[in-house]
Amino acid sequence: MSLNSVMDTSLSAMFSAQAGMATTSHNIANADTPGYTRQSNLLAARRPLNFPFGSIGQGVDIVTIRRSQDTFLLNSLRAQKAKMASYESVDSALYEVENILGSIDNDHLGDALNSFFNAWSDLATPPVDPSLKQQVVSNAVSLVTDFHSMSASLDDLQTNIEMQVEEEIVNLNGLLDQIGNLNSQIMAAEIGGQTANDLRDQRDLLVSEMSSIAAVTTVEREDGSLDVILNGRTMVVRDSVQQFTTTYRETSQGYRMTVVTDGNFHDVTLPEGRLSGLLDSRDNYVEDIRAQLDNVASMLVTRVNDLHVQGQSGTSSGQLFFTGDSMHTIQVSQALQDDPSQVATSRSGDSGDSDLAWEIAALADSSGAGDFTVTDRYRGLLIDVASKRASFEFLVDNQANAVAAVESKIASITGVSLDEEASNMIRFQNTYSAAARVISTIQEMFDTLVSMI
């Protein structure tokens, strides 16, 4: 074995230490970079030289620079984040609904209902005071105004959700494009057989961001590209990308996103994620709450009108009190607004009779048909909304804990520890110094050999 081979062995150690120092420096520089995965050098001993007395090693080679990645945990984190984003979207919508409706102890519409029925009670209390008919109409108009205001607020909420849906579709399409572009860069960078770690980190981060919008699965090809699959439909193949349209349509299975392929439209059922949560909020929760409020308004119109048309006043009979059949269309009869004296208090029309006024006032406490009262139905809605909001608050908190647990596990594997990197720097420095000392010794041995000639 020659001194040159010993020199070469020491040089491999110096190069290995130098490369290790470069990787450590890269880790430290990216310690706070989102999505960065800690890198390390994978080393392997060179093939030894065989002699009759045994094998002598020839140093070390750097096999590759690898990422400390756990694909199973990463996929688990994406799935957990998709669930959390979905729950957060619904929870946010229910929070807005609660602000519109108010709480059980502080709700404007409930107070307006009570004031309306109390005005009828005041009108019915002997001696009957016809001047209180104006109070009944005024409270009815205030109640109708509250219904209209609530309807407009729910319209605004649905419009806002719709805008968020459109924004998320644009974001999703942008992420798909970026992943396709990174696939192209990674395939080009890995032609020589080495792994493009930093580009792969960027791609993983984009896939994780996409999973919060709509949960996806991925399949890596041998060329390093990543196929992105959304609920059975492949959205990205190498650098070829399918785009969502910015609209969606209703089908027999519910609302579907559409994908354009070769000019054709294909339905895609959205998996869990922020986009699914937004559509669920709009089409199920907010729409259901609107339907229940419409039912409250319709019930009020029907039950008050059923009694009021039986009455007579000094100037009219059979007069409808309300018109419309929903919280958007409900109105106090224009004839009563123009002339409150037409409000009927009795079937007989006698000035001292108030049987109808009592029966309408009693609607607040009795349905008269073995069913819920209007007030009961509205209070039940408030309780239902509060219960759903509490459920989703619990789900969000629970899911946040699940996400944090997985993130903690991933951080322990992929995260950069500055203390560990500092220790590696000292180790690589000592390795480099020791190898340099060996080379210095070999140089002295060469000098001694030359002086002997």
Backbone torsions as a table, in degrees:
resi	resn	phi	psi	omega
1	MET	NA	128.3	-174.8
2	SER	-88.9	163.3	175.1
3	LEU	-64.2	-29.8	179.0
4	ASN	-62.4	-39.7	179.8
5	SER	-68.1	-35.6	175.7
6	VAL	-65.9	-40.7	177.1
7	MET	-60.2	-43.4	-179.7
8	ASP	-64.5	-37.5	177.4
9	THR	-61.3	-43.9	179.5
10	SER	-67.0	-36.9	177.7
11	LEU	-63.8	-37.5	177.7
12	SER	-63.8	-35.8	177.9
13	ALA	-67.5	-40.3	178.4
14	MET	-64.4	-42.4	-179.9
15	PHE	-66.2	-39.8	178.1
16	SER	-61.9	-43.4	178.9
17	ALA	-66.4	-39.0	178.9
18	GLN	-64.6	-43.3	178.3
19	ALA	-65.7	-38.6	177.5
20	GLY	-63.2	-38.7	178.1
21	MET	-65.9	-38.4	179.1
22	ALA	-65.7	-42.4	179.1
23	THR	-65.6	-41.8	178.0
24	THR	-61.5	-42.9	177.8
25	SER	-61.1	-39.5	178.7
26	HIS	-65.1	-40.8	177.5
27	ASN	-61.6	-45.7	-178.8
28	ILE	-63.7	-41.7	-179.1
29	ALA	-62.6	-30.0	-176.2
30	ASN	-107.8	19.4	-177.9
31	ALA	-57.8	-32.1	-178.5
32	ASP	-107.1	11.5	179.7
33	THR	-78.8	123.0	179.4
34	PRO	-58.5	132.7	176.3
35	GLY	81.8	-3.7	-178.3
36	TYR	-71.5	138.5	178.3
37	THR	-112.2	131.1	-178.3
38	ARG	-57.3	136.6	-179.4
39	GLN	-111.1	152.3	177.1
40	SER	-147.6	153.9	-179.4
41	ASN	-88.1	129.6	176.1
42	LEU	-95.0	117.6	-175.1
43	LEU	-105.9	153.5	175.7
44	ALA	-146.7	141.7	179.2
45	ALA	-69.2	140.1	177.2
46	ARG	-68.7	161.6	177.5
47	ARG	-65.0	129.7	-175.5
48	PRO	-76.7	164.8	171.9
49	LEU	-91.2	132.4	-177.8
50	ASN	-97.4	131.0	177.6
51	PHE	-126.5	162.4	178.7
52	PRO	-55.8	-30.8	-178.4
53	PHE	-89.7	-5.9	179.3
54	GLY	145.1	-173.6	-178.1
55	SER	-104.2	138.0	177.3
56	ILE	-119.2	126.9	-177.7
57	GLY	-68.0	157.5	-178.8
58	GLN	-117.4	18.1	175.5
59	GLY	111.1	-151.6	-171.3
60	VAL	-134.1	148.2	174.4
61	ASP	-121.4	148.8	173.3
62	ILE	-90.5	112.5	-177.0
63	VAL	-73.7	-48.8	179.5
64	THR	-166.1	167.5	172.2
65	ILE	-108.4	113.9	-172.0
66	ARG	-108.6	155.1	174.3
67	ARG	-91.2	141.4	176.2
68	SER	-86.6	80.7	-172.7
69	GLN	-119.0	142.1	174.4
70	ASP	-119.7	101.7	-174.6
71	THR	-62.8	-37.5	-179.6
72	PHE	-61.9	-47.5	179.7
73	LEU	-65.7	-38.1	-179.8
74	LEU	-63.6	-44.0	177.8
75	ASN	-65.1	-37.4	177.4
76	SER	-63.2	-42.7	179.5
77	LEU	-62.6	-41.4	179.5
78	ARG	-62.4	-42.2	179.4
79	ALA	-64.9	-41.2	179.7
80	GLN	-66.9	-39.0	179.1
81	LYS	-68.3	-35.0	177.5
82	ALA	-62.8	-43.3	177.7
83	LYS	-62.0	-46.1	-177.5
84	MET	-63.0	-41.4	179.3
85	ALA	-62.9	-38.4	178.3
86	SER	-65.1	-47.1	179.3
87	TYR	-63.2	-40.2	-179.0
88	GLU	-63.7	-36.9	179.7
89	SER	-64.2	-44.9	179.6
90	VAL	-67.5	-42.5	-180.0
91	ASP	-61.2	-40.7	178.9
92	SER	-64.0	-41.1	179.3
93	ALA	-65.8	-41.8	179.4
94	LEU	-67.4	-32.4	175.1
95	TYR	-61.9	-43.1	178.2
96	GLU	-65.6	-39.4	177.8
97	VAL	-62.4	-41.8	177.9
98	GLU	-60.3	-39.9	177.8
99	ASN	-64.6	-34.4	179.9
100	ILE	-72.7	-44.6	-176.1
101	LEU	-82.0	-31.5	-173.4
102	GLY	88.2	-179.4	-179.4
103	SER	-98.9	173.9	179.8
104	ILE	-62.1	-35.2	-178.6
105	ASP	-87.2	-12.4	-176.1
106	ASN	-148.9	77.3	178.5
107	ASP	-127.2	127.2	-173.0
108	HIS	-66.9	-41.6	-178.4
109	LEU	-66.3	-39.2	177.4
110	GLY	-62.1	-41.2	176.9
111	ASP	-64.7	-38.4	179.9
112	ALA	-66.6	-38.1	175.8
113	LEU	-62.1	-45.2	179.0
114	ASN	-62.0	-42.1	-179.7
115	SER	-64.1	-38.8	179.9
116	PHE	-62.7	-49.3	-178.9
117	PHE	-70.4	-33.6	176.6
118	ASN	-65.0	-34.2	178.3
119	ALA	-64.8	-37.8	175.5
120	TRP	-66.1	-38.0	178.7
121	SER	-64.0	-42.5	178.2
122	ASP	-62.8	-40.8	-179.5
123	LEU	-65.4	-33.2	-176.4
124	ALA	-81.1	-16.6	-175.4
125	THR	-73.0	124.2	178.8
126	PRO	-64.6	150.8	-12.2
127	PRO	-71.1	139.1	-177.0
128	VAL	-63.9	124.9	-178.5
129	ASP	-107.9	104.5	-178.1
130	PRO	-56.3	-25.6	-178.8
131	SER	-65.4	-19.9	179.8
132	LEU	-74.7	-8.8	175.7
133	LYS	-62.4	-33.4	177.2
134	GLN	-63.1	-37.4	178.5
135	GLN	-65.1	-40.5	177.6
136	VAL	-60.3	-47.2	-178.7
137	VAL	-65.2	-42.5	-179.5
138	SER	-61.3	-44.1	179.0
139	ASN	-67.7	-33.8	177.4
140	ALA	-66.3	-42.0	178.3
141	VAL	-63.4	-41.0	177.8
142	SER	-63.1	-40.7	178.1
143	LEU	-62.7	-45.1	178.7
144	VAL	-61.7	-40.3	178.5
145	THR	-60.5	-40.2	178.0
146	ASP	-64.6	-41.8	176.7
147	PHE	-59.4	-46.5	-179.0
148	HIS	-64.0	-41.2	179.4
149	SER	-62.9	-41.5	178.9
150	MET	-65.4	-40.9	177.7
151	SER	-62.0	-43.8	179.4
152	ALA	-64.8	-38.7	179.5
153	SER	-65.6	-40.2	176.8
154	LEU	-67.2	-35.9	174.4
155	ASP	-60.2	-45.1	179.7
156	ASP	-62.8	-40.1	179.5
157	LEU	-63.9	-44.2	179.1
158	GLN	-65.4	-37.8	176.6
159	THR	-63.9	-41.3	178.4
160	ASN	-63.5	-42.5	177.7
161	ILE	-63.0	-41.1	178.7
162	GLU	-60.0	-42.5	178.2
163	MET	-63.6	-39.8	177.9
164	GLN	-64.5	-38.6	177.6
165	VAL	-60.4	-46.7	179.6
166	GLU	-61.2	-41.6	178.7
167	GLU	-63.2	-41.4	-179.3
168	GLU	-67.2	-34.5	177.0
169	ILE	-64.6	-43.4	177.5
170	VAL	-61.6	-44.3	178.6
171	ASN	-61.7	-42.3	-179.4
172	LEU	-62.9	-44.8	178.6
173	ASN	-62.7	-39.5	178.4
174	GLY	-63.3	-40.9	178.9
175	LEU	-66.6	-39.4	177.4
176	LEU	-60.8	-42.6	178.2
177	ASP	-62.1	-44.3	-179.1
178	GLN	-64.1	-38.9	179.2
179	ILE	-66.4	-41.8	176.2
180	GLY	-59.9	-40.7	178.6
181	ASN	-65.7	-42.3	178.9
182	LEU	-67.2	-34.9	175.0
183	ASN	-56.4	-44.6	-179.9
184	SER	-62.4	-44.2	179.8
185	GLN	-65.3	-40.7	-178.3
186	ILE	-67.4	-42.5	178.5
187	MET	-60.2	-40.7	179.3
188	ALA	-67.7	-39.5	-176.1
189	ALA	-73.6	-25.3	-173.8
190	GLU	-102.8	13.9	178.0
191	ILE	-59.8	-35.9	-179.0
192	GLY	-76.3	-2.4	177.5
193	GLY	100.1	-8.4	179.4
194	GLN	-92.0	158.4	-176.3
195	THR	-92.1	131.6	177.3
196	ALA	-86.3	80.1	-171.4
197	ASN	-58.4	-49.3	-175.4
198	ASP	-65.5	-38.7	177.4
199	LEU	-66.2	-37.6	178.0
200	ARG	-66.3	-37.1	176.0
201	ASP	-61.0	-44.5	179.4
202	GLN	-62.0	-40.5	-179.4
203	ARG	-67.5	-42.4	177.9
204	ASP	-60.6	-38.8	179.2
205	LEU	-64.4	-40.9	178.7
206	LEU	-65.5	-40.1	178.5
207	VAL	-64.4	-38.6	178.0
208	SER	-65.3	-41.3	177.0
209	GLU	-62.6	-40.5	179.4
210	MET	-65.0	-38.1	-178.3
211	SER	-62.8	-28.0	176.2
212	SER	-70.5	-29.4	177.7
213	ILE	-80.9	-47.2	177.8
214	ALA	-155.4	122.9	-175.5
215	ALA	-58.9	132.5	-179.7
216	VAL	-128.8	159.5	170.2
217	THR	-115.2	158.2	-176.8
218	THR	-131.9	150.3	175.1
219	VAL	-134.0	123.7	-179.1
220	GLU	-90.7	133.5	177.4
221	ARG	-90.3	167.3	-178.5
222	GLU	-64.6	-25.8	-179.7
223	ASP	-82.2	3.7	178.0
224	GLY	93.8	-10.8	178.9
225	SER	-76.2	161.5	-175.8
226	LEU	-123.5	122.0	173.1
227	ASP	-82.6	133.9	178.9
228	VAL	-109.5	123.0	-175.0
229	ILE	-119.5	127.4	-180.0
230	LEU	-116.1	105.9	177.5
231	ASN	51.4	46.1	175.7
232	GLY	93.2	-13.6	179.4
233	ARG	-106.2	125.4	-179.6
234	THR	-77.6	118.8	-176.8
235	MET	-95.5	-29.7	-179.5
236	VAL	-133.0	126.1	172.1
237	VAL	-128.2	111.9	-173.3
238	ARG	53.8	-115.9	179.4
239	ASP	-105.1	11.8	177.2
240	SER	-93.3	126.1	-172.8
241	VAL	-125.3	133.5	169.8
242	GLN	-95.1	146.3	-176.9
243	GLN	-114.3	144.5	169.3
244	PHE	-76.5	146.3	169.7
245	THR	-76.5	163.0	-179.4
246	THR	-89.2	13.3	175.4
247	THR	-130.6	166.5	176.4
248	TYR	-143.8	163.9	-174.9
249	ARG	-135.2	160.9	-178.8
250	GLU	-88.8	133.6	176.3
251	THR	-124.1	178.9	179.4
252	SER	-65.5	-20.9	178.0
253	GLN	-95.7	8.4	-178.9
254	GLY	108.8	-170.1	-177.9
255	TYR	-75.0	134.6	-178.8
256	ARG	-124.6	141.4	168.8
257	MET	-77.3	157.3	177.1
258	THR	-120.7	145.0	177.7
259	VAL	-118.5	138.2	-179.8
260	VAL	-99.0	123.2	176.1
261	THR	-132.4	118.4	-179.8
262	ASP	52.6	38.7	177.5
263	GLY	82.1	-2.5	-179.7
264	ASN	-102.9	149.8	-179.3
265	PHE	-100.7	133.5	179.8
266	HIS	-127.2	134.9	179.3
267	ASP	-77.0	143.1	175.7
268	VAL	-134.7	122.3	174.6
269	THR	-79.4	127.3	-175.0
270	LEU	-77.0	135.3	173.2
271	PRO	-79.8	-172.1	-179.5
272	GLU	-63.1	151.0	-179.4
273	GLY	151.2	178.0	-177.2
274	ARG	-61.9	-39.6	-178.5
275	LEU	-65.2	-44.5	177.5
276	SER	-63.1	-40.9	178.9
277	GLY	-63.5	-38.1	178.5
278	LEU	-65.3	-45.9	179.2
279	LEU	-65.5	-38.4	177.7
280	ASP	-63.7	-41.3	178.7
281	SER	-61.0	-47.0	-176.3
282	ARG	-71.0	-46.9	-170.7
283	ASP	-86.0	-21.0	-179.1
284	ASN	-111.4	-61.5	-172.6
285	TYR	-72.2	-56.9	-177.7
286	VAL	-64.5	-42.2	-179.4
287	GLU	-66.1	-37.5	178.5
288	ASP	-66.9	-40.9	178.5
289	ILE	-64.5	-40.5	176.4
290	ARG	-60.5	-42.8	-179.2
291	ALA	-63.0	-39.4	179.1
292	GLN	-68.0	-38.1	176.7
293	LEU	-67.1	-38.3	174.8
294	ASP	-60.4	-37.9	179.0
295	ASN	-65.1	-39.4	177.0
296	VAL	-61.7	-46.9	180.0
297	ALA	-63.4	-43.4	179.8
298	SER	-63.7	-40.5	178.5
299	MET	-63.0	-42.3	178.9
300	LEU	-61.4	-47.8	-179.5
301	VAL	-59.5	-48.7	-175.8
302	THR	-63.4	-47.2	-173.2
303	ARG	-73.7	-37.2	177.7
304	VAL	-70.3	-43.5	-179.6
305	ASN	-64.5	-38.9	-179.5
306	ASP	-57.4	-34.0	178.7
307	LEU	-86.0	-44.4	-172.8
308	HIS	-64.7	-32.4	-179.2
309	VAL	-70.0	-14.2	178.1
310	GLN	-81.0	-13.3	-172.4
311	GLY	-90.9	167.4	175.5
312	GLN	-132.1	144.8	172.9
313	SER	-123.8	-178.2	-177.6
314	GLY	-63.3	-22.4	-173.2
315	THR	-121.8	-9.0	-176.6
316	SER	-155.4	169.1	174.8
317	SER	-151.2	155.0	179.1
318	GLY	65.1	28.2	-174.9
319	GLN	-84.5	130.0	172.0
320	LEU	-69.8	139.2	176.5
321	PHE	-85.8	-45.0	179.3
322	PHE	-114.8	158.3	167.2
323	THR	-124.3	165.4	-179.9
324	GLY	92.9	171.7	-179.1
325	ASP	-143.6	17.1	178.2
326	SER	-151.6	171.7	-178.3
327	MET	-69.6	-19.5	177.9
328	HIS	-82.6	-32.7	-173.7
329	THR	-101.9	-11.0	-177.6
330	ILE	-60.4	136.5	177.8
331	GLN	-146.3	151.9	169.5
332	VAL	-79.5	135.6	-179.5
333	SER	-47.6	129.5	-178.6
334	GLN	-60.9	-33.1	179.4
335	ALA	-63.2	-38.1	179.4
336	LEU	-73.4	-34.8	177.1
337	GLN	-65.9	-38.5	179.9
338	ASP	-73.5	-32.4	-176.7
339	ASP	-143.1	88.3	-178.4
340	PRO	-60.9	-16.4	179.8
341	SER	-66.2	-14.9	178.8
342	GLN	-78.7	-5.3	175.4
343	VAL	-62.8	125.3	-177.3
344	ALA	-88.7	134.7	177.7
345	THR	-110.7	-13.0	-176.5
346	SER	-152.5	164.3	176.1
347	ARG	-78.2	-29.5	-177.5
348	SER	-81.0	-27.8	-176.0
349	GLY	84.8	-1.6	178.5
350	ASP	-67.8	145.2	-174.8
351	SER	-63.4	-30.5	-178.2
352	GLY	-94.6	-1.6	-177.9
353	ASP	-89.4	136.2	-178.8
354	SER	-140.8	31.6	-176.7
355	ASP	-62.2	-42.1	179.5
356	LEU	-67.9	-40.0	178.8
357	ALA	-59.2	-41.0	178.0
358	TRP	-65.0	-42.5	-178.1
359	GLU	-66.3	-38.7	177.5
360	ILE	-68.2	-40.9	177.1
361	ALA	-61.7	-35.2	-178.3
362	ALA	-70.9	-15.7	177.4
363	LEU	-59.3	-22.2	178.9
364	ALA	-67.8	-26.9	-175.6
365	ASP	-115.6	-17.3	-176.9
366	SER	-142.0	133.7	180.0
367	SER	-76.7	-24.2	-177.6
368	GLY	75.8	2.4	-178.1
369	ALA	-142.0	19.3	179.9
370	GLY	71.0	13.6	-178.6
371	ASP	-110.9	-179.5	176.7
372	PHE	-68.3	151.1	172.1
373	THR	-78.2	168.9	176.9
374	VAL	-60.6	-43.8	-180.0
375	THR	-65.0	-41.5	177.9
376	ASP	-59.9	-44.6	-178.7
377	ARG	-62.0	-41.2	-179.8
378	TYR	-70.0	-43.3	178.1
379	ARG	-62.2	-38.3	177.3
380	GLY	-61.2	-37.7	177.0
381	LEU	-63.7	-44.5	178.7
382	LEU	-59.5	-43.9	-179.9
383	ILE	-64.3	-40.3	179.7
384	ASP	-63.4	-44.2	179.0
385	VAL	-63.8	-43.9	179.5
386	ALA	-62.2	-39.4	179.7
387	SER	-66.3	-43.9	179.0
388	LYS	-64.6	-40.9	-180.0
389	ARG	-63.3	-42.7	179.2
390	ALA	-62.5	-38.9	179.3
391	SER	-63.3	-44.3	-178.4
392	PHE	-74.0	-31.0	172.8
393	GLU	-60.1	-42.9	178.4
394	PHE	-63.8	-44.3	180.0
395	LEU	-62.5	-41.3	179.7
396	VAL	-63.8	-46.4	179.3
397	ASP	-61.8	-44.3	179.8
398	ASN	-62.4	-44.4	-178.2
399	GLN	-68.2	-34.8	177.0
400	ALA	-61.5	-38.9	177.5
401	ASN	-66.3	-39.5	178.8
402	ALA	-64.5	-42.3	178.4
403	VAL	-64.0	-44.1	-179.2
404	ALA	-62.0	-37.6	-179.4
405	ALA	-65.5	-43.5	179.7
406	VAL	-69.2	-40.9	178.3
407	GLU	-60.3	-37.9	178.9
408	SER	-64.1	-41.9	178.5
409	LYS	-64.3	-43.2	-179.7
410	ILE	-65.0	-41.8	-179.7
411	ALA	-60.4	-35.3	-179.7
412	SER	-68.8	-20.9	-179.2
413	ILE	-99.4	-46.3	-171.9
414	THR	-100.1	-18.8	-175.0
415	GLY	-72.2	155.8	179.2
416	VAL	-92.4	122.4	174.6
417	SER	-98.4	115.6	-178.4
418	LEU	-63.9	-33.7	177.7
419	ASP	-65.1	-42.4	179.3
420	GLU	-66.3	-40.1	179.7
421	GLU	-67.5	-36.0	177.0
422	ALA	-64.0	-39.5	177.2
423	SER	-64.8	-39.5	178.0
424	ASN	-64.0	-37.9	178.6
425	MET	-59.3	-44.4	179.4
426	ILE	-63.9	-41.4	-179.8
427	ARG	-63.5	-45.6	180.0
428	PHE	-67.3	-36.9	177.6
429	GLN	-62.2	-44.0	180.0
430	ASN	-66.2	-38.6	177.4
431	THR	-63.1	-43.7	-179.6
432	TYR	-63.4	-44.6	-179.5
433	SER	-63.7	-41.1	-179.7
434	ALA	-65.8	-42.6	178.6
435	ALA	-65.2	-39.4	178.2
436	ALA	-63.6	-35.5	179.3
437	ARG	-67.4	-37.1	177.7
438	VAL	-64.0	-43.6	-179.9
439	ILE	-62.9	-40.7	177.6
440	SER	-61.2	-39.8	179.6
441	THR	-66.9	-41.7	177.8
442	ILE	-61.3	-37.9	179.6
443	GLN	-63.7	-40.7	177.4
444	GLU	-64.4	-38.0	178.8
445	MET	-65.8	-39.3	174.3
446	PHE	-59.8	-44.7	-179.6
447	ASP	-61.3	-41.1	-180.0
448	THR	-64.6	-40.9	-179.8
449	LEU	-64.5	-42.1	-178.7
450	VAL	-65.8	-39.1	-178.6
451	SER	-68.6	-18.9	-179.9
452	MET	-83.4	-15.4	-177.3
453	ILE	-78.2	NA	NA
